[in-house]
Amino acid sequence: MAHRFGNAADNGVRERRYPTDMTDAEWSQARPLLPVPGWMRGRGGRPEAYCHRAMLDAIRYLVDNGIKWRAMPVDFPPWDRVYALFRRWRDNALVKEFHDRLRARVRGKLGRDAEPTAGVIDSQSVKADAVVGADSRGYDGGKQINGRKRHVVVDTLGLLLGVMVTAADVGDRTAAQVLLARVVGAHHRLALVWADGGYTGRIVGYCLTLLALVLAIVKRSDDQKSFVVLPNDRRATLRPPHAQPPPGPRL
């Protein structure tokens, strides 16, 4: 098939023209990891009208530029077809499955195990547009931002393991209880997560007791005013005092 899971006879290959469009090299990595549609597995239905590469390019353009679905440029497939594909993938957890496959492949190429054993958690408050409903945003007094907050867990390469969006007035520790439980449930080898001083308190004991997860707090000095890379020792965090560091897999 000239197109991946699409009808090449009716719709030609779309010309690459936007910075968000996948390169041929990126497409060659993503193509074999795409979910196989039901009609190709004998579950009925008919071939999709548009190539998945064009669909993914459209979604990437929308996310990067923050446009409305109906404002999709005309050289992409019709917006309602793109949205239908996105909604089907989202509702069936195929977006997460596709992302997890890509992350495992990237980790493997860099000599890491497919599943991480350590990660980092942090949050970021961002201003919300005026059209964002008041019931889904709040005021972060520390950052003085009225909007939403992104809570993110990544592996030691910076690859996404979990994300949760809340109102900006939701505390880091409150959100971390929910987010870390989800991440640990999906990544059973995760044993250590580094965090900054905003995650001190009972959340540390909660993670150790209920999630079997070490939440290691990395604090900066009081006189630090600019960005400084703080040292950490994974083995010292996980091993008992005076124990010899065991040989372990790469993070």
Phi, psi and omega per residue, in radians:
M1 nan 2.307 -3.138
A2 -1.161 -0.562 3.104
H3 -1.890 2.710 3.078
R4 -1.466 1.857 3.095
F5 1.070 0.522 3.124
G6 -2.327 3.067 -3.111
N7 -1.734 1.688 -3.062
A8 -1.208 -0.400 -3.102
A9 -1.220 -0.572 -3.071
D10 -1.614 -0.517 -3.065
N11 -2.320 2.081 -3.119
G12 -1.274 2.994 3.130
V13 -1.203 2.269 -3.121
R14 -1.335 2.423 3.123
E15 -1.293 2.351 3.111
R16 -1.324 2.188 -3.071
R17 -2.496 -0.213 -3.100
Y18 -1.912 2.646 3.112
P19 -1.040 -0.460 -3.124
T20 -1.435 -0.176 3.116
D21 -1.145 2.462 3.117
M22 -1.180 2.455 2.984
T23 -1.332 2.922 3.107
D24 -1.063 -0.629 3.129
A25 -1.156 -0.736 3.111
E26 -1.140 -0.726 -3.140
W27 -1.129 -0.646 3.138
S28 -1.112 -0.491 3.092
Q29 -1.420 -0.661 -3.085
A30 -1.378 -0.578 -3.001
R31 -0.953 -0.899 -3.097
P32 -1.234 -0.181 -3.105
L33 -1.686 -0.043 -3.107
L34 -1.168 2.476 3.050
P35 -1.053 2.445 -3.136
V36 -1.461 2.180 -3.116
P37 -1.171 2.754 -3.062
G38 -1.045 -0.631 -3.083
W39 -1.151 -0.398 3.111
M40 -1.467 -0.163 3.125
R41 -1.929 0.312 3.081
G42 1.294 0.434 -3.113
R43 -1.794 0.298 3.105
G44 1.528 -3.135 -3.104
G45 1.566 -3.039 -3.118
R46 -2.341 2.846 -3.130
P47 -1.021 2.522 3.106
E48 -1.240 2.629 -3.006
A49 -1.367 -0.364 -3.036
Y50 -2.243 2.538 3.125
C51 -1.098 2.476 3.130
H52 -1.146 -0.426 3.087
R53 -1.123 -0.764 3.112
A54 -1.137 -0.652 3.121
M55 -1.129 -0.795 -3.141
L56 -1.147 -0.683 3.081
D57 -1.057 -0.685 3.134
A58 -1.140 -0.743 3.131
I59 -1.150 -0.732 3.111
R60 -1.079 -0.702 3.116
Y61 -1.111 -0.776 -3.125
L62 -1.091 -0.811 -3.112
V63 -1.147 -0.754 -3.068
D64 -1.204 -0.613 -3.059
N65 -1.733 -0.139 3.082
G66 1.122 0.611 -3.114
I67 -1.593 2.967 3.035
K68 -1.402 2.711 3.123
W69 -0.991 -0.724 -3.085
R70 -1.239 -0.196 3.130
A71 -1.653 0.258 -3.135
M72 -1.053 2.262 3.096
P73 -0.962 2.603 -2.987
V74 -1.246 -0.285 3.137
D75 -1.403 -0.116 2.984
F76 -1.525 2.895 2.981
P77 -0.999 2.769 3.139
P78 -0.907 2.464 -3.032
W79 -1.012 -0.648 -3.088
D80 -1.205 -0.525 3.072
R81 -1.251 -0.687 3.111
V82 -1.141 -0.779 -3.141
Y83 -1.128 -0.667 3.124
A84 -1.082 -0.721 3.101
L85 -1.128 -0.822 3.139
F86 -1.045 -0.783 -3.113
R87 -1.118 -0.710 3.130
R88 -1.129 -0.758 3.106
W89 -1.127 -0.740 -3.129
R90 -1.123 -0.833 -3.067
D91 -1.170 -0.439 3.138
N92 -1.812 0.268 3.103
A93 1.056 0.411 -3.136
L94 -1.352 -0.452 3.071
V95 -1.097 -0.789 3.121
K96 -1.146 -0.726 3.138
E97 -1.087 -0.754 3.126
F98 -1.086 -0.788 3.137
H99 -1.106 -0.742 -3.123
D100 -1.104 -0.656 3.107
R101 -1.127 -0.750 3.123
L102 -1.120 -0.745 3.140
R103 -1.093 -0.753 3.132
A104 -1.092 -0.657 3.132
R105 -1.184 -0.734 3.120
V106 -1.103 -0.777 3.131
R107 -1.089 -0.723 3.135
G108 -1.091 -0.704 -3.130
K109 -1.178 -0.432 3.125
L110 -1.648 0.195 3.082
G111 1.400 0.297 3.127
R112 -1.767 2.773 3.000
D113 -1.142 2.638 -3.125
A114 -1.063 -0.663 3.138
E115 -1.777 2.236 -3.113
P116 -1.325 2.706 3.045
T117 -1.932 -0.168 -3.138
A118 -2.504 2.706 -3.122
G119 -2.740 -3.004 -3.114
V120 -2.410 2.447 3.069
I121 -2.097 2.473 3.087
D122 -2.804 3.040 -3.141
S123 -2.431 2.810 3.118
Q124 -2.551 2.202 3.088
S125 -1.601 2.369 -3.125
V126 -2.292 2.566 3.119
K127 -1.173 2.510 3.120
A128 -1.771 2.495 3.095
D129 -1.153 2.811 -3.101
A130 -1.093 -0.422 -3.112
V131 -1.406 -0.164 3.125
V132 -1.304 2.219 -3.080
G133 -1.076 2.543 -3.119
A134 -1.130 -0.414 -3.119
D135 -1.315 -0.190 -3.121
S136 -2.038 0.239 3.072
R137 -2.412 2.901 -3.123
G138 -2.730 -3.103 -3.074
Y139 -1.887 2.114 3.059
D140 -1.570 1.814 -3.083
G141 -1.138 -0.579 -3.131
G142 -1.186 -0.732 -3.138
K143 -1.665 -0.139 -3.121
Q144 0.980 0.879 -3.120
I145 -2.228 2.288 3.064
N146 -1.761 1.918 -3.100
G147 2.987 -2.341 -3.091
R148 -2.121 2.901 -3.141
K149 -2.243 2.331 3.072
R150 -1.716 2.157 3.058
H151 -1.871 2.147 -2.971
V152 -2.290 2.424 2.979
V153 -2.083 2.229 3.126
V154 -2.199 2.851 3.025
D155 -1.454 -3.053 -3.067
T156 -1.297 -0.096 3.020
L157 -1.667 -0.082 -3.091
G158 1.532 0.176 -3.140
L159 -1.472 2.403 -2.997
L160 -1.164 2.293 3.027
L161 -1.921 -0.565 3.142
G162 -2.909 2.615 3.131
V163 -2.547 2.551 3.092
M164 -2.546 2.371 -3.131
V165 -1.926 2.256 3.126
T166 -2.309 3.045 2.942
A167 -1.116 2.640 -3.039
A168 -1.155 -0.304 -3.126
D169 -1.524 0.018 3.075
V170 -1.358 2.229 -3.092
G171 -1.192 2.661 -3.138
D172 -1.052 -0.743 -3.089
R173 -1.178 -0.654 3.124
T174 -1.118 -0.819 -3.141
A175 -1.187 -0.608 -3.090
A176 -1.108 -0.602 3.118
Q177 -1.016 -0.764 -3.123
V178 -1.290 -0.844 -3.051
L179 -1.142 -0.790 -3.124
L180 -1.145 -0.598 3.074
A181 -1.089 -0.711 3.107
R182 -1.139 -0.782 -3.082
V183 -1.156 -0.768 3.126
V184 -1.118 -0.631 3.104
G185 -1.128 -0.514 -3.134
A186 -1.617 -0.420 -3.095
H187 -2.226 1.553 -2.963
H188 -1.241 -0.306 -3.136
R189 -1.510 -0.132 -3.115
L190 -1.145 2.108 -3.066
A191 -2.121 -0.296 -3.043
L192 -2.516 2.309 3.055
V193 -2.310 2.221 3.085
W194 -1.533 2.557 3.140
A195 -2.592 2.840 3.100
D196 -1.566 -3.036 -3.039
G197 -1.128 -0.246 3.122
G198 -1.223 -0.146 -3.087
Y199 -1.927 0.300 3.090
T200 -1.281 2.871 3.100
G201 1.927 -2.696 -3.029
R202 -1.160 -0.325 -3.141
I203 -1.074 -0.509 3.137
V204 -1.142 -0.833 3.103
G205 -1.168 -0.627 3.099
Y206 -1.039 -0.804 -3.120
C207 -1.120 -0.746 -3.093
L208 -1.210 -0.716 -3.055
T209 -1.370 -0.799 -3.014
L210 -1.714 -0.427 -3.093
L211 -1.956 -0.084 -3.053
A212 0.925 0.747 -3.068
L213 -2.229 2.290 3.076
V214 -1.515 2.040 3.047
L215 -1.726 1.790 -3.057
A216 -1.631 2.118 -3.124
I217 -1.567 2.130 3.102
V218 -1.857 1.920 -3.071
K219 -1.758 2.560 3.057
R220 -1.657 2.832 -3.139
S221 -1.298 2.726 -3.085
D222 -1.142 -0.479 -3.081
D223 -1.633 0.120 -3.134
Q224 -1.344 2.236 -3.085
K225 -2.102 -0.362 -3.131
S226 -2.115 3.070 -3.104
F227 -1.192 2.235 3.099
V228 -2.421 2.337 3.077
V229 -1.299 2.111 -3.105
L230 -1.589 2.400 -3.137
P231 -1.290 2.653 3.011
N232 -2.566 2.733 -3.132
D233 -2.294 1.807 -3.092
R234 -1.069 -0.763 -3.075
R235 -1.188 -0.681 3.120
A236 -1.149 -0.546 3.138
T237 -1.216 -0.670 -3.017
L238 -1.581 -0.440 -3.050
R239 -1.604 2.684 3.069
P240 -1.165 2.800 3.117
P241 -1.010 2.454 3.081
H242 1.229 0.026 3.105
A243 -1.416 2.636 3.112
Q244 -1.367 2.449 -3.125
P245 -1.162 2.149 -3.126
P246 -1.360 2.578 3.044
P247 -1.206 2.168 -3.092
G248 -2.270 2.951 3.118
P249 -1.217 2.782 3.089
R250 -1.160 2.575 -3.080
L251 -1.096 nan nan
